[in-house]
Amino acid sequence: MALLNQLFYLFVLIAVASYAGWQGGWPERIGAVIMVVGSILTVIAAMSFYPGWQTPQAGIFIVDLLVLAAFGNLALNSDRYWPLWVTSFHLIAVTIHLATLADRSVAALPYAWAAEFWAYPMLVGIAVGTWNRRRRVQASAQRPNVVRY
């Protein structure tokens, strides 16, 4: 079952990253790159420091902090709204790590599910941002003398 979940996430990640790369502007493309690099680094951290989710995941927590900083920077330097949502979703995932550091009695499986769950709303945010950007570009193509971005 775990392999099936990983393959499903990989499929969704590739689909959203491809869509953002094809139809997105620079913020959508950077957001997709952050998700892809963060996912790769998370796999590396999980394989390198794997204690089995019974204790807080230090390697994954560090990767999540870096991803949070990258999305926070994107949100501050972008003229889009979706990076704010994606940053907020990822902040929840980081808070889950902090909760397990504060209370070691958090069960392993709910900790793993909660930490992984928030990647999907983040991908939805990037996909919706890409769709909105595509819609704006199409609308501005119908009106002359409109700046396209």
Secondary structure per residue as TSV (DSSP state, phi and psi in degrees):
chain	resnum	aa	ss	phi	psi
A	1	M	-	360.0	-38.3
A	2	A	H	-64.1	-39.4
A	3	L	H	-63.9	-39.8
A	4	L	H	-62.7	-41.7
A	5	N	H	-63.8	-40.9
A	6	Q	H	-65.9	-41.0
A	7	L	H	-66.1	-38.9
A	8	F	H	-63.0	-44.7
A	9	Y	H	-61.9	-43.5
A	10	L	H	-60.4	-41.9
A	11	F	H	-61.6	-48.0
A	12	V	H	-64.0	-42.4
A	13	L	H	-60.9	-46.6
A	14	I	H	-65.0	-41.2
A	15	A	H	-63.4	-47.2
A	16	V	H	-68.3	-42.9
A	17	A	H	-64.2	-38.6
A	18	S	H	-65.9	-44.0
A	19	Y	H	-62.4	-44.1
A	20	A	H	-65.7	-39.3
A	21	G	H	-67.4	-32.0
A	22	W	H	-84.1	-45.2
A	23	Q	H	-111.8	-10.8
A	24	G	-	-85.5	164.1
A	25	G	-	-88.3	-169.1
A	26	W	H	-61.8	-37.4
A	27	P	H	-65.6	-39.3
A	28	E	H	-67.0	-39.6
A	29	R	H	-67.0	-42.0
A	30	I	H	-66.2	-40.0
A	31	G	H	-60.1	-41.7
A	32	A	H	-65.1	-40.6
A	33	V	H	-63.6	-41.8
A	34	I	H	-59.7	-43.9
A	35	M	H	-64.6	-42.9
A	36	V	H	-66.8	-48.9
A	37	V	H	-63.7	-41.7
A	38	G	H	-61.8	-39.0
A	39	S	H	-66.6	-42.2
A	40	I	H	-64.0	-46.0
A	41	L	H	-65.0	-32.4
A	42	T	H	-66.0	-42.0
A	43	V	H	-63.1	-43.4
A	44	I	H	-62.5	-44.6
A	45	A	H	-64.7	-39.1
A	46	A	H	-66.8	-37.1
A	47	M	H	-76.5	-27.9
A	48	S	H	-83.9	-37.4
A	49	F	S	-120.4	30.4
A	50	Y	-	-68.6	103.9
A	51	P	-	-98.0	6.1
A	52	G	T	84.5	25.2
A	53	W	T	63.8	5.7
A	54	Q	S	-77.7	-25.1
A	55	T	S	-123.8	163.6
A	56	P	-	-57.6	139.7
A	57	Q	-	-85.0	96.1
A	58	A	H	-63.3	-45.2
A	59	G	H	-64.4	-44.5
A	60	I	H	-68.5	-35.6
A	61	F	H	-62.0	-42.2
A	62	I	H	-64.4	-44.1
A	63	V	H	-60.3	-44.1
A	64	D	H	-63.1	-36.1
A	65	L	H	-65.1	-39.8
A	66	L	H	-66.0	-41.9
A	67	V	H	-64.5	-40.3
A	68	L	H	-61.7	-42.6
A	69	A	H	-63.9	-40.5
A	70	A	H	-65.8	-44.8
A	71	F	H	-69.2	-35.1
A	72	G	H	-62.3	-41.9
A	73	N	H	-64.0	-41.5
A	74	L	H	-62.9	-41.6
A	75	A	H	-64.0	-36.8
A	76	L	H	-73.8	-28.7
A	77	N	H	-104.9	3.1
A	78	S	-	-106.1	157.2
A	79	D	S	-101.5	19.1
A	80	R	-	-105.8	159.8
A	81	Y	S	-90.1	-29.8
A	82	W	H	-59.2	-33.8
A	83	P	H	-63.0	-27.6
A	84	L	H	-65.2	-42.5
A	85	W	H	-66.0	-45.1
A	86	V	H	-64.0	-41.5
A	87	T	H	-62.1	-40.4
A	88	S	H	-64.6	-42.9
A	89	F	H	-60.7	-41.8
A	90	H	H	-72.0	-30.9
A	91	L	H	-60.9	-35.9
A	92	I	H	-62.9	-42.9
A	93	A	H	-62.5	-40.2
A	94	V	H	-66.7	-37.9
A	95	T	H	-63.3	-33.0
A	96	I	H	-62.8	-40.6
A	97	H	H	-62.0	-42.9
A	98	L	H	-63.9	-36.2
A	99	A	H	-63.8	-38.4
A	100	T	H	-72.9	-27.3
A	101	L	H	-69.9	-36.4
A	102	A	H	-75.4	-36.1
A	103	D	-	-132.5	102.9
A	104	R	T	-71.9	-4.8
A	105	S	T	-85.1	1.7
A	106	V	S	-64.4	130.8
A	107	A	-	-67.4	148.8
A	108	A	H	-64.1	-48.5
A	109	L	H	-65.9	-46.8
A	110	P	H	-62.0	-35.0
A	111	Y	H	-61.8	-46.9
A	112	A	H	-63.5	-46.4
A	113	W	H	-63.3	-44.5
A	114	A	H	-64.8	-39.1
A	115	A	H	-68.4	-34.2
A	116	E	H	-84.1	-29.0
A	117	F	H	-56.9	-42.1
A	118	W	T	-70.8	-8.7
A	119	A	H	-67.2	-32.3
A	120	Y	H	-68.7	-47.2
A	121	P	H	-61.7	-30.9
A	122	M	H	-64.4	-44.5
A	123	L	H	-65.2	-38.0
A	124	V	H	-62.3	-40.8
A	125	G	H	-60.6	-42.4
A	126	I	H	-66.2	-42.7
A	127	A	H	-64.2	-43.3
A	128	V	H	-66.0	-40.2
A	129	G	H	-61.7	-39.7
A	130	T	H	-66.3	-43.0
A	131	W	H	-62.5	-43.4
A	132	N	H	-63.8	-40.1
A	133	R	H	-64.0	-43.0
A	134	R	H	-61.8	-41.6
A	135	R	H	-64.2	-40.9
A	136	R	H	-64.2	-41.5
A	137	V	H	-65.4	-41.3
A	138	Q	H	-65.4	-39.6
A	139	A	H	-67.4	-38.6
A	140	S	H	-74.0	-23.2
A	141	A	H	-68.3	-25.7
A	142	Q	T	-83.1	-14.2
A	143	R	S	-115.0	120.3
A	144	P	T	-71.7	159.4
A	145	N	T	64.5	28.6
A	146	V	-	-110.7	133.2
A	147	V	-	-72.0	128.8
A	148	R	-	-101.7	137.5
A	149	Y	-	-135.7	360.0
